[in-house]
Amino acid sequence: MTTTDGSRPDGTPGTGARPAGTAVAGHGRPARSATRRRAAGRQDPESGAVAVEFALVLLPLVLILFGIIDFGRVYDQQLGLTAAAREGVRTMAVQNSTAAARSAARAAAPQLSPALTDAQIQISPATCSIGTTVRVTVTYPLSSVSGFFTGLFAGRNLTGTGVMRCGG
């Protein structure tokens, strides 16, 4: 044990001499650090500002994140519709069968959920004679996966179209 001037009670010099007026832990009043003083009394006035700034920055970041997710999903659906229309028109041009063309179009877009229906696949003309052109148009309702853009997507459709000359 040392005294406040750093010497031991027997008069020999001690280690870790402290300046006068500095208390030793456990003897007198302990010295408080700045963080302990803040925790014991007032909070930092900027802690509330940090929370508000975080909330203001978080909302746009979340909207951007879900926008990217929805855009990626819509882009994937558009690619699927284009592939479905291409396969449908190829089958119609070669086989001259609307049932086979609709089946090929549905099979070409497995990533669409819910799956394509016959009502979403239009084939014009219904028969394919050599030298004429056939057109297959596939429509699919646009939907938001995140739910943030449901109002923006409401009532809109994606469309994929394929055109080919009949007879190969």
C-alpha positions as CSV (number, residue, x, y, z in Angstrom):
1,M,0.0,0.0,0.0
2,T,1.3,3.5,-0.8
3,T,0.4,6.9,0.3
4,T,-0.6,9.8,-2.0
5,D,2.9,10.9,-2.4
6,G,4.0,7.5,-3.6
7,S,5.9,6.4,-0.5
8,R,5.2,3.4,1.7
9,P,4.1,3.8,5.3
10,D,7.5,2.6,6.4
11,G,9.2,5.5,4.6
12,T,10.7,3.5,1.7
13,P,10.0,4.9,-1.8
14,G,7.1,3.1,-3.6
15,T,6.5,2.5,-7.3
16,G,4.0,4.4,-9.3
17,A,4.1,7.7,-7.5
18,R,1.0,9.8,-8.1
19,P,0.7,13.5,-8.1
20,A,-0.8,15.1,-5.0
21,G,-4.6,15.1,-4.8
22,T,-5.0,11.9,-6.9
23,A,-6.9,9.2,-5.1
24,V,-5.9,5.6,-5.1
25,A,-8.7,3.1,-6.2
26,G,-10.3,1.9,-3.0
27,H,-9.0,4.8,-0.9
28,G,-11.1,7.9,-0.8
29,R,-13.1,8.8,-3.9
30,P,-12.1,6.9,-7.0
31,A,-11.2,8.9,-10.1
32,R,-13.9,8.7,-12.9
33,S,-13.2,8.4,-16.5
34,A,-15.1,10.5,-19.1
35,T,-17.2,7.6,-20.2
36,R,-18.2,6.6,-16.7
37,R,-19.2,10.2,-15.9
38,R,-21.3,10.2,-19.1
39,A,-22.9,6.9,-18.3
40,A,-23.7,7.9,-14.7
41,G,-25.2,11.2,-15.5
42,R,-26.1,12.7,-18.9
43,Q,-26.0,11.0,-22.3
44,D,-24.1,12.3,-25.2
45,P,-26.4,14.9,-26.9
46,E,-25.3,13.6,-30.3
47,S,-26.5,10.1,-29.8
48,G,-30.1,11.0,-30.7
49,A,-28.8,12.8,-33.8
50,V,-27.0,9.7,-34.9
51,A,-30.1,7.6,-34.6
52,V,-32.1,10.1,-36.7
53,E,-29.4,10.3,-39.4
54,F,-29.3,6.5,-39.5
55,A,-33.1,6.4,-40.0
56,L,-33.0,9.0,-42.7
57,V,-30.3,7.1,-44.6
58,L,-31.7,3.7,-44.1
59,L,-35.1,4.3,-45.8
60,P,-33.6,5.3,-49.2
61,L,-31.1,2.4,-49.0
62,V,-33.8,-0.1,-48.4
63,L,-35.9,1.3,-51.3
64,I,-32.9,1.1,-53.6
65,L,-32.2,-2.5,-52.5
66,F,-35.8,-3.6,-53.1
67,G,-35.9,-1.7,-56.4
68,I,-32.9,-3.7,-57.6
69,I,-34.5,-6.9,-56.5
70,D,-37.8,-6.1,-58.3
71,F,-36.0,-4.9,-61.4
72,G,-34.0,-8.1,-61.5
73,R,-37.1,-10.2,-61.2
74,V,-39.0,-8.2,-63.9
75,Y,-35.9,-8.5,-66.2
76,D,-35.9,-12.3,-65.7
77,Q,-39.6,-12.5,-66.4
78,Q,-39.1,-10.5,-69.6
79,L,-36.3,-12.8,-70.8
80,G,-38.6,-15.8,-70.0
81,L,-41.5,-14.3,-72.0
82,T,-39.2,-13.6,-75.0
83,A,-37.9,-17.2,-74.9
84,A,-41.4,-18.5,-74.6
85,A,-42.6,-16.5,-77.6
86,R,-39.6,-17.6,-79.7
87,E,-40.1,-21.3,-78.9
88,G,-43.8,-21.0,-79.6
89,V,-43.4,-19.3,-82.9
90,R,-40.7,-21.8,-84.0
91,T,-42.9,-24.7,-83.1
92,M,-45.9,-23.1,-85.0
93,A,-43.8,-22.4,-88.1
94,V,-42.4,-25.9,-88.3
95,Q,-45.3,-28.1,-87.0
96,N,-48.3,-25.9,-87.9
97,S,-50.0,-26.8,-84.6
98,T,-51.4,-24.2,-82.2
99,A,-51.6,-26.8,-79.3
100,A,-47.9,-27.8,-79.8
101,A,-46.9,-24.1,-80.1
102,R,-48.7,-23.2,-76.8
103,S,-47.2,-26.2,-75.1
104,A,-43.7,-25.2,-76.3
105,A,-44.2,-21.6,-75.1
106,R,-45.3,-22.8,-71.6
107,A,-42.3,-25.2,-71.4
108,A,-39.9,-22.4,-72.4
109,A,-40.7,-20.3,-69.4
110,P,-40.4,-22.5,-66.3
111,Q,-39.3,-19.5,-64.1
112,L,-42.7,-17.8,-64.3
113,S,-44.8,-18.3,-61.2
114,P,-47.7,-18.6,-61.7
115,A,-47.1,-20.5,-64.9
116,L,-48.3,-19.3,-68.3
117,T,-51.8,-20.2,-69.4
118,D,-53.2,-20.7,-72.9
119,A,-55.1,-17.4,-72.6
120,Q,-51.8,-15.5,-72.2
121,I,-50.5,-16.9,-75.5
122,Q,-51.9,-15.5,-78.7
123,I,-51.1,-17.0,-82.1
124,S,-51.8,-15.1,-85.3
125,P,-52.8,-16.5,-87.8
126,A,-54.3,-19.8,-86.4
127,T,-52.9,-21.8,-89.4
128,C,-49.5,-21.5,-91.0
129,S,-49.2,-21.9,-94.7
130,I,-45.8,-21.9,-96.5
131,G,-44.5,-18.4,-97.2
132,T,-46.8,-16.5,-94.7
133,T,-45.6,-15.1,-91.4
134,V,-46.8,-16.2,-88.0
135,R,-46.7,-14.2,-84.8
136,V,-46.8,-15.5,-81.2
137,T,-47.4,-12.9,-78.5
138,V,-47.1,-13.9,-74.8
139,T,-48.4,-11.5,-72.1
140,Y,-47.8,-11.8,-68.4
141,P,-49.0,-9.6,-65.5
142,L,-46.3,-7.5,-63.8
143,S,-46.0,-8.0,-60.1
144,S,-43.7,-6.7,-57.3
145,V,-41.8,-9.3,-55.2
146,S,-41.0,-6.8,-52.4
147,G,-44.5,-5.2,-52.2
148,F,-43.0,-1.7,-52.3
149,F,-43.8,-1.1,-55.9
150,T,-47.2,-2.9,-56.1
151,G,-49.0,0.4,-57.0
152,L,-46.5,1.1,-59.7
153,F,-46.9,-2.3,-61.3
154,A,-50.7,-2.6,-60.9
155,G,-52.5,-3.3,-64.2
156,R,-49.3,-3.5,-66.3
157,N,-48.2,-6.4,-68.4
158,L,-45.0,-7.7,-69.8
159,T,-45.0,-8.8,-73.4
160,G,-42.8,-11.2,-75.4
161,T,-43.3,-11.4,-79.2
162,G,-41.9,-13.8,-81.8
163,V,-42.3,-13.6,-85.6
164,M,-41.2,-16.3,-88.1
165,R,-41.9,-17.3,-91.7
166,C,-44.0,-20.5,-91.9
167,G,-42.6,-23.6,-93.5
168,G,-39.1,-23.6,-91.9
